[in-house]
Each structure stands twice: as structure tokens, then as C-alpha cells.
Amino acid sequence: GCKFNTERVKRVLERALAGALGTTVYSPQDSAQLAQSLVELLQSQAKEVVPPRYKLVCQVLLGQQSQQSLLVASQALWDPKNDNFASTTFSNASLFAVATVHGVYFE
């Protein structure tokens, strides 16, 4: 109960992305605002399942589906005993999204 639960946060991310993006069509003009609103949504929903001593760092990457590949990586300096992250992807016929939430324990 006091640790960052990766599986629980991942389920929250999956539900939130599916609900928010569903059949959304990719638009280059609207993608920045959409990414920002997704970050706010994911952060507020993840806060509900993460213990209060954790600070959250949320990141969303959006792109157009066009038969290309993409590799996303991150690196952080943290305490492996307490800190963790959850990540998931969503895609439909028009777009894809990669969402990551890092939970950093704050003493």
C-alpha cells in the first residue's frame, strides 16, 4: 500500500488513454494541446492510486499512424528501492500514444 504499484498505475493509464483517445483522429495542429490535456488527465488519475509521498512525472508522446517504427527510452537518477514507473501504449487507425508516469518517493 505504501509503494508505487506499477501494475495498478498501468491499468489506470490504459483506461484513461482508451477513454480519452478512442476514435480520435490525429491532427498535427491539435496534437500539442491534446498531449498537454492527456498529461493533466493521467496525472490526476494516477494520483488517486499512488501513495501521497510520491511526486509524479507524467509524459505523453503522440504520433500519426503511418507504418513507421518508434523507440522511446528514458533514464533517471533515483532510488531503486522506492521509485518506479509505469508505461503503456495506445493506438487506433489514426494515431498512437505512449504514456509514462514516474513515481519518485519524496521524504
SEDO-547526 format. One record per residue: residue number from 1; residue in one letter; y negated, z negated, x of N, C-alpha, C in turn. Coordinates in nm, 4 decimals, padded with zeros to 6 digits, m for minus. Layout:
    n  res        ny        nz        nx       cay       caz       cax        cy        cz        cx
  NUM    A         Y         Z         X         Y         Z         X         Y         Z         X
...
REM end
This chain:
    n  res        ny        nz        nx       cay       caz       cax        cy        cz        cx
    1    G   00.1203   00.0000   00.0785   00.0000   00.0000   00.0000  m00.1268   00.0000   00.0827
    2    C  m00.1213  m00.0474   00.2083  m00.2423  m00.0577   00.2896  m00.2567   00.0564   00.3898
    3    K  m00.1628   00.1467   00.3918  m00.1667   00.2597   00.4850  m00.2010   00.3884   00.4101
    4    F  m00.2500   00.4867   00.4839  m00.2772   00.6198   00.4307  m00.1430   00.6845   00.3980
    5    N  m00.1171   00.7120   00.2712   00.0088   00.7690   00.2267  m00.0040   00.9211   00.2210
    6    T   00.0498   00.9881   00.3222   00.0360   01.1327   00.3350   00.0899   01.2080   00.2135
    7    E   00.2071   01.1719   00.1673   00.2673   01.2434   00.0538   00.1857   01.2265  m00.0739
    8    R   00.1369   01.1075  m00.0964   00.0583   01.0819  m00.2176  m00.0728   01.1609  m00.2139
    9    V  m00.1398   01.1628  m00.1004  m00.2644   01.2379  m00.0871  m00.2369   01.3877  m00.1000
   10    K  m00.1272   01.4338  m00.0433  m00.0924   01.5759  m00.0539  m00.0725   01.6169  m00.1989
   11    R  m00.0069   01.5337  m00.2787   00.0109   01.5643  m00.4213  m00.1239   01.5721  m00.4929
   12    V  m00.2157   01.4829  m00.4578  m00.3498   01.4866  m00.5163  m00.4188   01.6181  m00.4808
   13    L  m00.4093   01.6580  m00.3546  m00.4707   01.7830  m00.3101  m00.4116   01.9026  m00.3841
   14    E  m00.2799   01.9066  m00.3960  m00.2135   02.0184  m00.4642  m00.2596   02.0306  m00.6086
   15    R  m00.2615   01.9184  m00.6804  m00.3046   01.9199  m00.8207  m00.4512   01.9620  m00.8336
   16    A  m00.5344   01.9085  m00.7477  m00.6776   01.9389  m00.7551  m00.7059   02.0861  m00.7258
   17    L  m00.6429   02.1409  m00.6228  m00.6642   02.2822  m00.5905  m00.6131   02.3733  m00.7010
   18    A  m00.4947   02.3436  m00.7516  m00.4384   02.4265  m00.8593  m00.5270   02.4209  m00.9839
   19    G  m00.5754   02.3022  m01.0169  m00.6606   02.2888  m01.1341  m00.7964   02.3541  m01.1174
   20    A  m00.8546   02.3428  m00.9990  m00.9884   02.3970  m00.9758  m00.9890   02.5468  m00.9502
   21    L  m00.8829   02.5979  m00.8878  m00.8836   02.7387  m00.8488  m00.8033   02.8284  m00.9420
   22    G  m00.6926   02.7780  m00.9958  m00.6115   02.8526  m01.0916  m00.6145   03.0032  m01.0746
   23    T  m00.6938   03.0703  m01.1553  m00.7044   03.2168  m01.1508  m00.8408   03.2619  m01.0984
   24    T  m00.9067   03.1780  m01.0208  m01.0380   03.2111  m00.9658  m01.0294   03.3376  m00.8809
   25    V  m01.1280   03.4235  m00.8956  m01.1359   03.5471  m00.8184  m01.2288   03.5237  m00.6995
   26    Y  m01.1866   03.5666  m00.5815  m01.2652   03.5464  m00.4600  m01.3960   03.6245  m00.4679
   27    S  m01.5043   03.5586  m00.4306  m01.6361   03.6209  m00.4223  m01.7029   03.5736  m00.2943
   28    P  m01.7346   03.6655  m00.2032  m01.7990   03.6242  m00.0780  m01.9310   03.5504  m00.1013
   29    Q  m02.0055   03.5893  m00.2038  m02.1343   03.5274  m00.2313  m02.1192   03.3835  m00.2811
   30    D  m02.0115   03.3548  m00.3523  m01.9925   03.2230  m00.4125  m01.9010   03.1315  m00.3319
   31    S  m01.8421   03.1822  m00.2243  m01.7390   03.1041  m00.1546  m01.7934   02.9776  m00.0876
   32    A  m01.9138   02.9800  m00.0340  m01.9691   02.8613   00.0311  m01.9894   02.7491  m00.0710
   33    Q  m02.0466   02.7832  m00.1856  m02.0676   02.6820  m00.2896  m01.9345   02.6324  m00.3450
   34    L  m01.8385   02.7215  m00.3605  m01.7062   02.6823  m00.4095  m01.6381   02.5881  m00.3109
   35    A  m01.6456   02.6188  m00.1832  m01.5853   02.5315  m00.0812  m01.6504   02.3937  m00.0836
   36    Q  m01.7823   02.3880  m00.0955  m01.8526   02.2598  m00.0997  m01.8120   02.1789  m00.2227
   37    S  m01.8019   02.2436  m00.3374  m01.7627   02.1702  m00.4585  m01.6172   02.1239  m00.4489
   38    L  m01.5312   02.2028  m00.3855  m01.3923   02.1602  m00.3658  m01.3844   02.0387  m00.2737
   39    V  m01.4633   02.0375  m00.1673  m01.4651   01.9229  m00.0764  m01.5051   01.7968  m00.1520
   40    E  m01.6078   01.8059  m00.2336  m01.6526   01.6904  m00.3115  m01.5450   01.6445  m00.4094
   41    L  m01.4792   01.7391  m00.4762  m01.3721   01.7066  m00.5702  m01.2553   01.6398  m00.4987
   42    L  m01.2117   01.6986  m00.3889  m01.0971   01.6439  m00.3152  m01.1278   01.5058  m00.2595
   43    Q  m01.2479   01.4878  m00.2087  m01.2831   01.3578  m00.1527  m01.2845   01.2507  m00.2617
   44    S  m01.3412   01.2813  m00.3770  m01.3463   01.1810  m00.4837  m01.2071   01.1490  m00.5369
   45    Q  m01.1201   01.2493  m00.5490  m00.9862   01.2235  m00.5992  m00.8977   01.1546  m00.4952
   46    A  m00.9157   01.1887  m00.3677  m00.8368   01.1236  m00.2627  m00.8761   00.9771  m00.2498
   47    K  m01.0042   00.9453  m00.2700  m01.0499   00.8059  m00.2612  m00.9753   00.7158  m00.3590
   48    E  m00.9313   00.7723  m00.4706  m00.8620   00.6940  m00.5723  m00.7235   00.6480  m00.5276
   49    V  m00.6623   00.7160  m00.4301  m00.5265   00.6815  m00.3873  m00.5185   00.6324  m00.2428
   50    V  m00.6320   00.6261  m00.1759  m00.6355   00.5816  m00.0363  m00.6914   00.4391  m00.0326
   51    P  m00.6322   00.3498   00.0469  m00.6842   00.2135   00.0583  m00.8317   00.2126   00.0986
   52    P  m00.9067   00.1114   00.0559  m01.0524   00.1114   00.0752  m01.1009   00.1054   00.2194
   53    R  m01.0196   00.0654   00.3139  m01.0659   00.0541   00.4531  m01.0655   00.1886   00.5260
   54    Y  m01.0278   00.2955   00.4573  m01.0213   00.4268   00.5209  m01.1465   00.5088   00.4924
   55    K  m01.1956   00.5743   00.5967  m01.3010   00.6740   00.5831  m01.2320   00.8093   00.5755
   56    L  m01.2793   00.8962   00.4868  m01.2145   01.0253   00.4675  m01.3000   01.1382   00.5229
   57    V  m01.2330   01.2328   00.5872  m01.2958   01.3555   00.6336  m01.2233   01.4693   00.5628
   58    C  m01.2952   01.5419   00.4784  m01.2342   01.6496   00.3985  m01.2825   01.7846   00.4490
   59    Q  m01.1900   01.8791   00.4515  m01.2217   02.0131   00.4984  m01.1502   02.1136   00.4087
   60    V  m01.2211   02.2187   00.3680  m01.1625   02.3251   00.2864  m01.1967   02.4585   00.3506
   61    L  m01.0972   02.5428   00.3638  m01.1147   02.6774   00.4151  m01.0751   02.7734   00.3033
   62    L  m01.1630   02.8670   00.2683  m01.1353   02.9668   00.1645  m01.1338   03.1054   00.2262
   63    G  m01.0495   03.1913   00.1728  m01.0458   03.3292   00.2194  m00.9932   03.4221   00.1124
   64    Q  m01.0160   03.5489   00.1323  m00.9693   03.6506   00.0388  m00.8278   03.6923   00.0737
   65    Q  m00.7444   03.7091  m00.0282  m00.6085   03.7596  m00.0065  m00.6190   03.9068   00.0305
   66    S  m00.5764   03.9413   00.1500  m00.5788   04.0819   00.1890  m00.4704   04.1127   00.2912
   67    Q  m00.3537   04.0534   00.2727  m00.2356   04.0822   00.3551  m00.2587   04.0585   00.5037
   68    Q  m00.3330   03.9538   00.5370  m00.3510   03.9176   00.6764  m00.2934   03.7789   00.6986
   69    S  m00.2793   03.7411   00.8227  m00.2301   03.6074   00.8522  m00.3448   03.5230   00.9055
   70    L  m00.3259   03.3925   00.8975  m00.4278   03.2996   00.9420  m00.3586   03.1750   00.9937
   71    L  m00.4067   03.1219   01.1032  m00.3557   02.9977   01.1591  m00.4711   02.9000   01.1668
   72    V  m00.4512   02.7807   01.1107  m00.5537   02.6772   01.1124  m00.4993   02.5593   01.1918
   73    A  m00.5786   02.5090   01.2845  m00.5376   02.3940   01.3651  m00.6544   02.2971   01.3760
   74    S  m00.6220   02.1714   01.3999  m00.7268   02.0723   01.4223  m00.6755   01.9706   01.5232
   75    Q  m00.7688   01.9007   01.5822  m00.7341   01.7989   01.6794  m00.8318   01.6839   01.6617
   76    A  m00.7836   01.5621   01.6785  m00.8698   01.4466   01.6594  m00.8301   01.3346   01.7549
   77    L  m00.9259   01.2518   01.7831  m00.9019   01.1316   01.8617  m00.8948   01.0165   01.7628
   78    W  m00.7753   00.9544   01.7531  m00.7587   00.8495   01.6544  m00.6480   00.7538   01.6917
   79    D  m00.6288   00.6546   01.6084  m00.5259   00.5539   01.6276  m00.4008   00.5982   01.5526
   80    P  m00.2941   00.6377   01.6217  m00.1751   00.6895   01.5532  m00.1025   00.5862   01.4674
   81    K  m00.1303   00.4571   01.4875  m00.0672   00.3539   01.4042  m00.1269   00.3505   01.2637
   82    N  m00.2569   00.3774   01.2519  m00.3265   00.3601   01.1246  m00.3820   00.4879   01.0639
   83    D  m00.4238   00.5819   01.1461  m00.4879   00.7034   01.0970  m00.3833   00.8104   01.0666
   84    N  m00.4160   00.8998   00.9729  m00.3230   01.0061   00.9362  m00.4001   01.1153   00.8624
   85    F  m00.3281   01.2181   00.8188  m00.3914   01.3254   00.7441  m00.2914   01.3863   00.6470
   86    A  m00.3454   01.4580   00.5489  m00.2642   01.5351   00.4548  m00.3276   01.6724   00.4429
   87    S  m00.2439   01.7737   00.4307  m00.2931   01.9104   00.4214  m00.2052   01.9895   00.3266
   88    T  m00.2654   02.0836   00.2568  m00.1897   02.1703   00.1673  m00.2609   02.3040   00.1538
   89    T  m00.1903   02.4001   00.1009  m00.2478   02.5322   00.0781  m00.2322   02.5710  m00.0693
   90    F  m00.3179   02.6602  m00.1132  m00.3109   02.7165  m00.2479  m00.3417   02.8644  m00.2353
   91    S  m00.2746   02.9446  m00.3151  m00.3098   03.0865  m00.3174  m00.2822   03.1441  m00.4553
   92    N  m00.3619   03.2433  m00.4905  m00.3371   03.3228  m00.6103  m00.3523   03.4691  m00.5694
   93    A  m00.3634   03.5585  m00.6632  m00.3686   03.7012  m00.6309  m00.4963   03.7392  m00.5565
   94    S  m00.6008   03.6596  m00.5664  m00.7296   03.6963  m00.5114  m00.7712   03.6162  m00.3880
   95    L  m00.7328   03.4876  m00.3798  m00.7822   03.4041  m00.2714  m00.6768   03.3066  m00.2226
   96    F  m00.7068   03.2449  m00.1091  m00.6243   03.1352  m00.0586  m00.7174   03.0226  m00.0163
   97    A  m00.6644   02.9019  m00.0160  m00.7408   02.7849   00.0272  m00.6508   02.6949   00.1097
   98    V  m00.7056   02.6382   00.2141  m00.6379   02.5376   00.2952  m00.7244   02.4125   00.2882
   99    A  m00.6669   02.3029   00.2415  m00.7409   02.1768   00.2289  m00.6761   02.0713   00.3178
  100    T  m00.7582   01.9989   00.3912  m00.7114   01.8916   00.4785  m00.7989   01.7691   00.4572
  101    V  m00.7327   01.6540   00.4459  m00.8040   01.5263   00.4372  m00.7508   01.4370   00.5481
  102    H  m00.8406   01.3943   00.6365  m00.8065   01.2995   00.7420  m00.8469   01.1603   00.6942
  103    G  m00.7581   01.0645   00.7096  m00.7880   00.9260   00.6779  m00.7982   00.8464   00.8066
  104    V  m00.9177   00.7958   00.8353  m00.9428   00.7201   00.9575  m00.9687   00.5749   00.9198
  105    Y  m00.8851   00.4858   00.9711  m00.8963   00.3434   00.9378  m01.0218   00.2847   01.0008
  106    F  m01.0974   00.2127   00.9188  m01.2228   00.1523   00.9643  m01.2080   00.0019   00.9670
  107    E  m01.2191  m00.0579   01.0855  m01.2051  m00.2048   01.0982  m01.3372  m00.2738   01.0805
REM end
